[in-house]
Amino acid sequence: MNTMYKDLGVLRDKEISSFKYSLITSKLGENKNKFFKWLGIRSYGKIDFKDINIPDSKIATMAIEEANDTYKPSLLKHCYRTYFFSLGLAFSQNLKIDEEFLFTTSILHDIGLTDKHNHVCSKQCFAVYGGDIVKDFAMKNGVDELRAGSMQAAINMHLNPYVDKEKYGNEAYLLSKGAAMDVIGAHSFQLSLNFINDVHKKFPRTNFKEDILETMTSLSHKENTRADILFKMGFQKLASNNKLDTI
């Protein structure tokens, strides 16, 4: 699924089929890569946690302030972990990235699930809404419209199991991978246990599983949005069995 969603993120029949197909093929691809690593056919680059810095630019600083004012602690730490896991995956695949872009979208990607904004979940896709919010936020803080639109697209698509990095950029591709890794453990085989443990020490997973499951069960996500489809396809089981919770 390589599209940015419109129409409030409510999928049509063809889009639903395409989304489900992408979920299946993405999982098969992940299993193939994991097997290739086990065979020694594929290897991944490594990064040390201490070598990762949080950008101190204006937009990154303002994003931190917005996140601190908006998120509950468990969801805030999830967004930080998403950044570190996304950046770790970038190094594992030798992908060049814009750290400011990746950090800003990581820290704000779930703003649609916060108490301030989650009233929209019963009306539209929270990720599409979040993308719109972040585009406006970025432009108000000095980001040009083209770059702000790219941030919007990255957040809009972060629920997609696959994002085309050639079309939308490495940052959008990595945001979807990093978020999925933290929520359901996907792609974690690409990163070292030491790196994962260091991320967890800095940003503990306390109450995260319970809180993220609550966002799926209690927010009445509008029918045929991606959150609704994921829930119906077994998201609760995947999140409950996330192996990162046992590392």
C-alpha positions in Angstrom: 0.0 0.0 0.0 1.8 3.1 -1.3 -0.9 5.7 -1.1 -1.6 8.7 1.0 -5.3 8.5 2.1 -7.9 11.1 1.5 -11.6 11.2 2.2 -10.9 11.2 5.9 -9.1 7.9 5.6 -12.2 5.8 5.2 -11.2 3.1 2.8 -13.3 1.9 -0.2 -13.7 -1.8 -1.0 -10.7 -1.9 -3.4 -8.5 0.0 -0.9 -9.5 -2.4 1.9 -8.5 -5.4 -0.2 -5.2 -3.7 -1.1 -4.5 -2.9 2.5 -5.1 -6.4 3.7 -3.0 -7.8 0.9 -0.2 -5.4 1.9 -0.4 -6.6 5.5 0.0 -10.2 4.4 2.8 -9.6 1.9 4.7 -7.4 4.3 4.7 -10.1 7.0 5.8 -12.7 4.5 8.7 -10.4 3.4 9.7 -9.8 7.1 9.8 -13.5 7.7 11.9 -14.1 4.6 14.4 -11.4 5.6 14.6 -12.9 9.1 15.3 -16.3 7.7 17.9 -15.0 5.3 19.6 -13.3 8.3 19.6 -16.7 10.2 21.2 -18.4 7.2 23.8 -15.7 7.0 22.7 -14.6 3.6 21.7 -11.1 4.8 23.3 -8.9 7.4 22.4 -5.6 8.9 24.4 -2.6 10.1 24.7 -1.7 13.7 24.4 1.5 15.7 25.2 2.4 19.3 22.5 4.1 21.2 24.8 6.8 22.6 25.6 7.9 19.0 22.0 9.0 18.4 21.1 12.6 19.2 17.7 14.3 19.4 17.8 17.3 17.0 17.8 20.8 18.7 16.3 22.7 15.8 13.3 25.1 16.2 10.7 22.7 14.8 12.1 19.7 16.8 12.1 21.8 20.0 8.5 23.0 19.4 7.4 19.4 18.6 8.8 18.3 22.0 6.9 21.0 23.7 3.7 20.1 21.9 4.2 16.4 22.7 4.9 17.1 26.4 1.7 19.1 26.6 -0.5 16.6 24.7 0.6 13.0 25.3 0.2 10.7 28.3 3.6 9.4 29.5 3.3 5.9 28.0 2.3 7.3 24.5 5.0 9.9 24.7 7.7 7.3 25.4 6.3 5.2 22.5 6.9 8.2 20.2 10.5 8.6 21.4 11.1 4.8 21.0 9.7 5.1 17.5 12.3 7.6 16.6 15.2 5.6 18.0 14.0 2.4 16.4 13.4 4.1 13.1 16.9 5.6 13.2 18.3 2.2 14.2 16.6 0.6 11.2 18.0 3.4 9.0 21.5 2.4 10.0 20.7 -1.3 9.7 19.8 -0.7 6.1 22.4 2.0 5.4 19.7 4.6 4.5 20.4 8.3 4.6 17.9 10.3 6.6 16.9 13.7 7.7 17.0 13.4 11.5 15.0 16.6 12.1 12.2 15.3 9.8 12.2 11.8 11.2 12.2 13.1 14.8 9.4 15.6 14.3 7.2 13.1 12.6 8.0 10.3 15.1 7.3 12.5 18.2 4.0 13.7 16.8 2.8 10.7 14.7 0.1 9.6 17.3 -1.2 13.0 18.2 -4.6 11.9 16.9 -4.8 9.3 19.8 -4.3 11.9 22.5 -7.1 13.0 24.8 -7.0 16.5 23.2 -7.7 15.0 19.7 -9.1 11.5 20.0 -12.7 12.6 19.6 -12.0 12.5 15.8 -11.4 8.7 15.9 -15.1 7.9 15.5 -15.4 10.3 12.6 -12.2 9.7 10.6 -8.8 8.0 10.5 -6.6 9.3 13.4 -3.5 9.1 11.2 -4.9 11.2 8.4 -6.1 13.7 11.0 -2.7 13.7 12.7 -1.0 14.4 9.4 -3.2 17.4 8.8 -2.5 18.7 12.3 1.3 18.3 11.9 1.3 20.0 8.5 -0.4 23.0 10.0 1.9 22.9 13.1 5.0 22.7 11.0 4.0 25.6 8.7 3.2 27.7 11.8 6.7 27.1 13.0 8.6 28.1 9.9 8.6 24.9 7.8 7.9 25.5 4.1 4.7 24.1 2.6 6.5 21.4 0.6 8.4 20.0 3.5 5.3 20.3 5.8 3.3 18.3 3.2 5.9 15.6 3.2 5.6 15.4 7.0 1.9 15.2 6.6 2.2 12.3 4.2 4.6 10.4 6.5 2.2 10.6 9.4 -0.8 9.9 7.2 0.8 6.6 6.0 2.4 5.4 9.2 -0.2 2.7 9.7 0.6 1.2 6.3 2.6 -2.0 6.4 4.7 -0.8 3.5 5.6 2.7 2.4 7.5 3.2 -0.9 10.7 5.1 0.1 11.4 5.9 -3.5 8.2 7.8 -3.8 7.7 9.2 -0.3 11.3 9.2 1.1 13.3 7.2 3.6 11.8 9.0 6.6 8.2 8.0 5.8 9.3 4.5 5.1 11.2 4.3 8.4 8.4 5.9 10.5 6.0 3.1 9.5 8.7 0.5 10.3 9.7 2.1 13.6 6.2 2.5 14.9 5.3 -1.1 13.9 8.4 -2.4 15.7 7.5 -0.7 18.9 3.8 -1.7 18.8 4.0 -5.3 17.6 7.7 -6.1 17.5 8.0 -6.2 13.7 11.5 -6.0 12.2 13.2 -6.1 15.6 15.6 -8.8 14.4 17.4 -6.1 12.4 18.6 -4.4 15.6 20.9 -5.7 18.3 19.5 -6.6 21.8 21.9 -4.2 23.3 20.5 -1.3 21.3 16.9 -2.3 22.1 17.7 -2.6 25.8 19.3 0.8 25.8 16.2 2.3 24.2 14.0 0.6 26.8 16.2 1.9 29.7 15.9 5.5 28.5 12.2 5.2 27.5 10.6 2.3 29.5 7.6 0.5 28.1 5.6 0.9 31.4 1.9 0.7 30.8 2.3 1.0 27.0 0.8 -2.3 26.0 -2.3 -1.7 28.1 -2.6 1.9 26.9 -2.2 1.2 23.2 -4.7 -1.6 23.4 -7.1 0.7 25.1 -6.8 3.2 22.2 -8.0 0.4 19.9 -10.8 -0.9 22.0 -12.3 2.3 23.6 -12.1 5.0 20.9 -14.7 3.6 18.6 -12.6 3.9 15.4 -14.7 4.7 12.4 -15.6 1.7 10.3 -13.2 0.9 7.5 -10.4 3.1 8.7 -7.1 1.4 9.0 -7.3 1.2 12.8 -10.7 -0.5 12.5 -9.4 -3.0 9.9 -6.3 -3.7 12.0 -8.4 -4.4 15.1 -10.6 -6.8 13.2 -7.6 -8.6 11.7 -6.1 -9.4 15.1 -4.1 -6.3 16.2 -5.0 -7.0 19.8 -3.2 -10.4 19.7 -0.2 -9.1 17.9 0.3 -6.2 20.4 -0.3 -8.5 23.4 2.4 -10.9 22.2 4.9 -8.2 21.3 8.3 -9.8 22.2 9.8 -6.5 22.9 7.8 -6.5 26.2 9.9 -9.5 27.3 13.3 -8.2 26.3 
